[in-house]
Amino acid sequence: MVTHGLPTKCMLAIVAAVALLLLAVTLQTSSAKTPDGMPPSEEEVCSALHGAAFGLCNAYCEAQDCDVHPRPSCAVLRRNFARVTGSPVFPCDPFCGDGIVNQRTEECDPPGSDCADGRTCQMDCTCPESACGDGILDPGEDCDPPGEVCPNAAPRTCRADCTCPEPSCGDGIIDPGEQCDPPNSACAGGFCSTTCICIPTTG
């Protein structure tokens, strides 16, 4: 049998080829992935929006992944999103407080978490500079905070500049090499000299 001049087997082969082509296109479309490797159907970052806002968000955050792959069209989408919603910030935009250090200005995230040096992350997602009085012993400091007992020079007290006083005769503390302190005080069998040596009393 011949249909329109073509053998039936040939027609069936053509139909089968077209069907396979359509199936391949359909599968490719359904599994198409955005630049971040996630199919749009599996992303939910825009699910709280509706109407035009949802469409713009879907294009920005999912179809083009503008948050990780910026391009000129992203700026257009942002302007239109601002007109529709009143805010230029998309749900997928990184921000201080999202728990991820993902901006050049961020040193930590979220605020209140620990910085690498033990300080507390500030509200702008930066770590405070080291300073005398913050309670953390930094290079160049003998102690911190001021007023506390020096860790390696007890019972001396940490000074306002986070240094510990040097041992000296007259500071009231008997240090190695001293027999007494302060001078002119009583000591075992005598009195304390100006060099913190105990001098026996005669007589």
Secondary structure, DSSP 8 states (H G I E B T S, - for coil): -EETTEEHHHHHHHHHHHHHHHHHHHHHHHT---TTS--GGG--TTTT--HHHHHHHIIIIIIS-TTTS--HHHHHHHHHHHHHHS----TTS--TTSSS--STT-SSSSTTSB-TTS-B--TTS------TTSS---TT-S-SSTTSB-TTSTTSB--TTS------TTSS---TT-S-SSTTSEETTEEE-TTS-EEE---
